[in-house]
Amino acid sequence: MVEGFWIVQYEGVAGNGGGVVVFMRGRVLGGDTGYVYTGTYKVETNTVLADVKVRNFLPQVNSVLGFAGDFELRIAGKVTDQIINGTASLVGQEGAGILVKLTRVSDLPT
């Protein structure tokens, strides 16, 4: 239901952006202009729960949270058809977060 290649769009206090994500066998892999994402996920009912490490490979690119550097996100999103809508918050700082929308691009090859 979730495994596949997805576009991710996000909005935070310091702007918005987008990237790509692959969900595969409990793993999350992806990236955008200045960051790479690695982590794990699980699906409970129609909700995706993920813990993702976000690594900054271009220090001049700030995150939509308003800072450069590495951080960890906890993501929860409701799956409806080909869309996941949810939120992502900094681990340990649940008040600081972003809105996320993922749109399925493709299934993974078998």
Backbone as a printed PyTorch tensor [residue, N CA C, xyz], in Angstrom:
tensor([[[ 0.8110, -1.1910,  0.0000],
         [ 0.0000,  0.0000,  0.0000],
         [ 0.8590,  1.2620,  0.0000]],

        [[ 1.9970,  1.2600,  0.7000],
         [ 2.8430,  2.4500,  0.7960],
         [ 4.1310,  2.2960, -0.0090]],

        [[ 4.6040,  1.0550, -0.1540],
         [ 5.8700,  0.8710, -0.8760],
         [ 5.7900,  1.5000, -2.2500]],

        [[ 6.8400,  2.2740, -2.5920],
         [ 6.8740,  2.9180, -3.8900],
         [ 7.7290,  4.1660, -3.8770]],

        [[ 7.6640,  4.8890, -4.9990],
         [ 8.4100,  6.1250, -5.2110],
         [ 7.4240,  7.2830, -5.0870]],

        [[ 7.7460,  8.2660, -4.2360],
         [ 6.8310,  9.3510, -3.9010],
         [ 7.5090, 10.7120, -4.0580]],

        [[ 6.7150, 11.7200, -4.4360],
         [ 7.1300, 13.1200, -4.3330],
         [ 6.7080, 13.5890, -2.9460]],

        [[ 7.5780, 14.3130, -2.2480],
         [ 7.2160, 14.8910, -0.9560],
         [ 7.2510, 16.4130, -1.0630]],

        [[ 6.2100, 17.0600, -0.5580],
         [ 6.1440, 18.5140, -0.4770],
         [ 5.9740, 18.8610,  0.9990]],

        [[ 6.6470, 19.9230,  1.4520],
         [ 6.5820, 20.2690,  2.8700],
         [ 6.5610, 21.7760,  3.0480]],

        [[ 5.9840, 22.1670,  4.1910],
         [ 5.8680, 23.5820,  4.5230],
         [ 6.1820, 23.7520,  6.0010]],

        [[ 7.1280, 24.6730,  6.2880],
         [ 7.5200, 24.9410,  7.6620],
         [ 7.5500, 26.4250,  7.9380]],

        [[ 8.0470, 26.7990,  9.1080],
         [ 8.0790, 28.2050,  9.5190],
         [ 8.9860, 29.0520,  8.6390]],

        [[ 9.9560, 28.4270,  7.9670],
         [10.9130, 29.1790,  7.1480],
         [10.7110, 28.9470,  5.6530]],

        [[ 9.5150, 28.5050,  5.2470],
         [ 9.2630, 28.3360,  3.8190],
         [ 8.7400, 26.9630,  3.4660]],

        [[ 8.8620, 26.6390,  2.1800],
         [ 8.3830, 25.3450,  1.7100],
         [ 9.3870, 24.7560,  0.7300]],

        [[ 9.1740, 23.4970,  0.3860],
         [10.0850, 22.8310, -0.5400],
         [ 9.5580, 21.4780, -0.9330]],

        [[10.4070, 20.7210, -1.5980],
         [10.0000, 19.4010, -2.0400],
         [11.1880, 18.5210, -2.3490]],

        [[10.9260, 17.2450, -2.4290],
         [11.9560, 16.2640, -2.7340],
         [11.3060, 14.9660, -3.1670]],

        [[12.0480, 13.8800, -3.0400],
         [11.5400, 12.5560, -3.3920],
         [11.8490, 11.5810, -2.2640]],

        [[10.9900, 10.5570, -2.1580],
         [11.1360,  9.5390, -1.1160],
         [10.7820,  8.1800, -1.7050]],

        [[11.5230,  7.1540, -1.2890],
         [11.1890,  5.7700, -1.5960],
         [10.8690,  5.0660, -0.2850]],

        [[ 9.7080,  4.4090, -0.2350],
         [ 9.3430,  3.5240,  0.8720],
         [ 9.5410,  2.1100,  0.3730]],

        [[10.3990,  1.3430,  1.0650],
         [10.6960, -0.0210,  0.6130],
         [11.0440, -0.9020,  1.8020]],

        [[10.2250, -1.9420,  2.0180],
         [10.4730, -2.9520,  3.0540],
         [10.8400, -2.3310,  4.4030]],

        [[10.0520, -1.3400,  4.8430],
         [10.2660, -0.7360,  6.1500],
         [11.3280,  0.3480,  6.1880]],

        [[11.9320,  0.6600,  5.0510],
         [12.9710,  1.6960,  4.9680],
         [12.4590,  2.9120,  4.2110]],

        [[12.9620,  4.0970,  4.6080],
         [12.6860,  5.3510,  3.9180],
         [14.0140,  5.8740,  3.3920]],

        [[14.0770,  6.2090,  2.0890],
         [15.2660,  6.7850,  1.4760],
         [14.8210,  7.9320,  0.5830]],

        [[15.5220,  9.0570,  0.6430],
         [15.1310, 10.1700, -0.2020],
         [16.0530, 11.3540, -0.0820]],

        [[15.6050, 12.4850, -0.6430],
         [16.4000, 13.6880, -0.5580],
         [15.7830, 14.8550, -1.2840]],

        [[16.4610, 16.0030, -1.1440],
         [16.0540, 17.2350, -1.8140],
         [17.3040, 18.0410, -2.1450]],

        [[17.1670, 19.3290, -2.3460],
         [18.2700, 20.1800, -2.7930],
         [19.4770, 20.1620, -1.8730]],

        [[19.2680, 20.1130, -0.5740],
         [20.3980, 20.1830,  0.3470],
         [20.4630, 19.0900,  1.3890]],

        [[19.5170, 18.1480,  1.3680],
         [19.4070, 17.1510,  2.4320],
         [19.1720, 15.7560,  1.8670]],

        [[19.6350, 14.7300,  2.5890],
         [19.2800, 13.3430,  2.2910],
         [18.5170, 12.7860,  3.4860]],

        [[17.5880, 11.8740,  3.2090],
         [16.7490, 11.2930,  4.2450],
         [16.9910,  9.7920,  4.3110]],

        [[17.1370,  9.2690,  5.5170],
         [17.2070,  7.8320,  5.7350],
         [16.4410,  7.5170,  7.0100]],

        [[15.7220,  6.4120,  6.9980],
         [14.9880,  6.0580,  8.2050],
         [14.1820,  4.7970,  8.0370]],

        [[13.2330,  4.6510,  8.9420],
         [12.3700,  3.4770,  8.9520],
         [10.9120,  3.9290,  9.0250]],

        [[10.0180,  3.0310,  8.5920],
         [ 8.5920,  3.3300,  8.6890],
         [ 7.8140,  2.0610,  8.9740]],

        [[ 6.5890,  2.2750,  9.4500],
         [ 5.6250,  1.1920,  9.5880],
         [ 4.2580,  1.7710,  9.2630]],

        [[ 3.3220,  0.8960,  8.9300],
         [ 1.9650,  1.3030,  8.6220],
         [ 1.0460,  0.6800,  9.6560]],

        [[ 0.2320,  1.5250, 10.3000],
         [-0.7820,  1.0680, 11.2430],
         [-2.1280,  1.5590, 10.7400]],

        [[-2.9970,  0.6190, 10.4050],
         [-4.2850,  0.9230,  9.7700],
         [-4.0020,  1.7370,  8.5110]],

        [[-4.4400,  2.9890,  8.4230],
         [-4.1780,  3.8320,  7.2500],
         [-3.2240,  4.9630,  7.5830]],

        [[-2.3300,  4.7400,  8.5360],
         [-1.3920,  5.7740,  8.9590],
         [ 0.0410,  5.2750,  8.8070]],

        [[ 0.8670,  6.0980,  8.1620],
         [ 2.3010,  5.8220,  8.0520],
         [ 2.9920,  6.5300,  9.2110]],

        [[ 3.8250,  5.7900,  9.9420],
         [ 4.6350,  6.3470, 11.0240],
         [ 6.0880,  6.1230, 10.6560]],

        [[ 6.8710,  7.2060, 10.6320],
         [ 8.2700,  7.0990, 10.2060],
         [ 9.1790,  7.8910, 11.1330]],

        [[10.3770,  7.3750, 11.3300],
         [11.4650,  8.0770, 12.0120],
         [12.5640,  8.2590, 10.9790]],

        [[12.9000,  9.5300, 10.7000],
         [13.8000,  9.8390,  9.6010],
         [14.9320, 10.7380, 10.0620]],

        [[16.1680, 10.3330,  9.7400],
         [17.3390, 11.1820,  9.9560],
         [17.5120, 12.0370,  8.7130]],

        [[17.6500, 13.3340,  8.9080],
         [17.7920, 14.2810,  7.8050],
         [19.2000, 14.8550,  7.8900]],

        [[20.0060, 14.5930,  6.8570],
         [21.4150, 15.0050,  6.8520],
         [21.6440, 16.1000,  5.8230]],

        [[22.2570, 17.1980,  6.2740],
         [22.5250, 18.3620,  5.4300],
         [23.8510, 18.1720,  4.7020]],

        [[23.8130, 18.0570,  3.3490],
         [25.0590, 17.8990,  2.5980],
         [25.4960, 19.1990,  1.9270]],

        [[24.6430, 20.2350,  1.9390],
         [25.0060, 21.5650,  1.4470],
         [24.7310, 22.5610,  2.5780]],

        [[25.7550, 22.9280,  3.3470],
         [25.5450, 23.7780,  4.5250],
         [24.8690, 25.1180,  4.2390]],

        [[24.9820, 25.6270,  3.0200],
         [24.3440, 26.9080,  2.7020],
         [22.8320, 26.7870,  2.5160]],

        [[22.2910, 25.5660,  2.4920],
         [20.8530, 25.3510,  2.3270],
         [20.2230, 25.1280,  3.7020]],

        [[19.3810, 26.0810,  4.1140],
         [18.6550, 25.9410,  5.3740],
         [17.4330, 25.0540,  5.1820]],

        [[17.0160, 24.4240,  6.2470],
         [15.8000, 23.6230,  6.2180],
         [14.5860, 24.5430,  6.2950]],

        [[13.4010, 24.0030,  6.0190],
         [12.1810, 24.7890,  6.1660],
         [11.8440, 25.0220,  7.6320]],

        [[12.6480, 24.4340,  8.5150],
         [12.5160, 24.7110,  9.9450],
         [13.3320, 25.9400, 10.3460]],

        [[14.1440, 26.4650,  9.4100],
         [14.8490, 27.7070,  9.6560],
         [16.3040, 27.5940, 10.0460]],

        [[16.8860, 26.4000,  9.9350],
         [18.2920, 26.2370, 10.2870],
         [18.9570, 25.2350,  9.3570]],

        [[20.2780, 25.3040,  9.2930],
         [21.0610, 24.3130,  8.5540],
         [21.5270, 23.2540,  9.5500]],

        [[21.9970, 22.1510,  9.0300],
         [22.5060, 21.0930,  9.8970],
         [21.6060, 19.8780,  9.8880]],

        [[22.0300, 18.8510, 10.6080],
         [21.3230, 17.5800, 10.6660],
         [20.2520, 17.6080, 11.7570]],

        [[19.2130, 16.7940, 11.5680],
         [18.1650, 16.6730, 12.5750],
         [17.3810, 15.3910, 12.3220]],

        [[16.5100, 15.0610, 13.2650],
         [15.6700, 13.8720, 13.1330],
         [14.2100, 14.2650, 13.1990]],

        [[13.3970, 13.6250, 12.3570],
         [11.9670, 13.8920, 12.3020],
         [11.1690, 12.6470, 12.6370]],

        [[10.0480, 12.8580, 13.2940],
         [ 9.0460, 11.8100, 13.4950],
         [ 7.8410, 12.2290, 12.6560]],

        [[ 7.4340, 11.3610, 11.7410],
         [ 6.3960, 11.6910, 10.7710],
         [ 5.1880, 10.7880, 10.9770]],

        [[ 3.9970, 11.3980, 10.8940],
         [ 2.7460, 10.6430, 10.9340],
         [ 1.8640, 11.1840,  9.8170]],

        [[ 1.3920, 10.2830,  8.9460],
         [ 0.5730, 10.7200,  7.8310],
         [-0.5300,  9.7490,  7.4960]],

        [[-1.6790, 10.2850,  7.1580],
         [-2.8350,  9.4770,  6.7660],
         [-2.7570,  9.1500,  5.2760]],

        [[-2.8970,  7.8690,  4.9550],
         [-2.8400,  7.3970,  3.5740],
         [-4.2520,  7.3510,  3.0130]],

        [[-4.4660,  8.0760,  1.8930],
         [-5.7390,  8.0090,  1.1790],
         [-5.4220,  7.8930, -0.3080]],

        [[-5.7310,  6.7550, -0.8740],
         [-5.4860,  6.4940, -2.2920],
         [-4.0100,  6.6950, -2.6270]],

        [[-3.6570,  7.6940, -3.4150],
         [-2.2730,  7.9270, -3.8600],
         [-1.6200,  9.1070, -3.1400]],

        [[-2.1890,  9.5480, -2.0130],
         [-1.7210, 10.7190, -1.2740],
         [-1.5160, 10.3550,  0.1950]],

        [[-0.4770, 10.9190,  0.7920],
         [-0.2800, 10.8530,  2.2390],
         [-0.2070, 12.2980,  2.7300]],

        [[-1.0870, 12.6800,  3.6590],
         [-1.0580, 13.9980,  4.2840],
         [-0.7320, 13.8290,  5.7490]],

        [[ 0.2160, 14.6430,  6.2540],
         [ 0.5640, 14.5040,  7.6510],
         [ 1.4260, 15.6220,  8.1740]],

        [[ 2.0660, 15.3230,  9.2950],
         [ 2.9520, 16.2720,  9.9540],
         [ 4.2670, 15.5830, 10.2780]],

        [[ 5.2970, 16.3950, 10.4030],
         [ 6.6060, 15.9020, 10.8250],
         [ 7.0920, 16.8360, 11.9260]],

        [[ 7.5520, 16.2730, 13.0320],
         [ 8.0450, 17.0980, 14.1230],
         [ 9.4640, 16.6840, 14.4750]],

        [[10.2250, 17.6460, 14.9850],
         [11.5820, 17.3540, 15.4410],
         [11.5120, 16.4000, 16.6170]],

        [[12.3190, 15.3610, 16.6070],
         [12.3640, 14.4170, 17.7160],
         [12.8410, 15.1840, 18.9500]],

        [[12.0690, 15.0940, 20.0170],
         [12.4070, 15.7890, 21.2560],
         [11.8670, 17.2040, 21.3280]],

        [[11.2860, 17.6980, 20.2350],
         [10.7090, 19.0420, 20.2000],
         [ 9.4000, 18.9910, 19.4230]],

        [[ 8.4440, 18.2810, 19.9610],
         [ 7.2140, 18.0000, 19.2280],
         [ 6.4740, 19.2580, 18.7810]],

        [[ 6.7050, 20.4150, 19.3770],
         [ 6.0510, 21.6440, 18.9510],
         [ 6.6200, 22.2210, 17.6710]],

        [[ 7.8410, 21.8600, 17.3190],
         [ 8.4970, 22.3880, 16.1070],
         [ 8.3140, 21.3850, 14.9850]],

        [[ 7.5470, 21.7720, 13.9690],
         [ 7.3050, 20.7990, 12.9220],
         [ 6.9130, 21.4150, 11.6000]],

        [[ 6.5850, 20.5240, 10.6630],
         [ 6.2150, 20.9340,  9.3110],
         [ 5.0030, 20.1130,  8.8540]],

        [[ 4.3100, 20.6460,  7.8540],
         [ 3.2520, 19.9030,  7.1810],
         [ 3.8660, 19.1660,  6.0000]],

        [[ 3.4300, 17.9320,  5.7620],
         [ 3.9530, 17.1600,  4.6440],
         [ 2.8120, 16.5940,  3.8030]],

        [[ 3.0560, 16.5420,  2.4930],
         [ 2.1400, 15.8850,  1.5580],
         [ 2.9880, 15.0560,  0.6120]],

        [[ 2.6620, 13.7930,  0.5080],
         [ 3.3630, 12.9030, -0.4120],
         [ 2.3910, 12.4260, -1.4780]],

        [[ 2.8720, 12.3830, -2.7080],
         [ 2.0740, 11.9290, -3.8430],
         [ 2.8040, 10.7740, -4.5220]],

        [[ 2.1140,  9.6440, -4.6610],
         [ 2.7360,  8.4660, -5.2830],
         [ 3.0370,  8.7320, -6.7550]],

        [[ 4.2750,  8.3990, -7.1500],
         [ 4.6930,  8.5150, -8.5380],
         [ 4.6390,  7.1550, -9.2170]],

        [[ 5.1210,  6.1250, -8.4830],
         [ 5.2600,  4.8170, -9.1110],
         [ 5.3860,  3.7370, -8.0720]],

        [[ 4.9600,  2.5350, -8.4530],
         [ 5.2610,  1.3480, -7.6640],
         [ 6.7360,  1.0100, -7.8800]],

        [[ 7.2720,  0.1610, -7.0200],
         [ 8.6500, -0.3040, -7.1890],
         [ 8.6660, -1.5140, -8.1030]],

        [[ 9.7360, -1.6900, -8.8670],
         [ 9.8340, -2.8830, -9.7090],
         [ 9.8970, -4.1340, -8.8430]],

        [[ 9.3690, -5.2160, -9.3460],
         [ 9.3890, -6.4710, -8.5710],
         [10.5730, -7.3270, -8.9500]]])
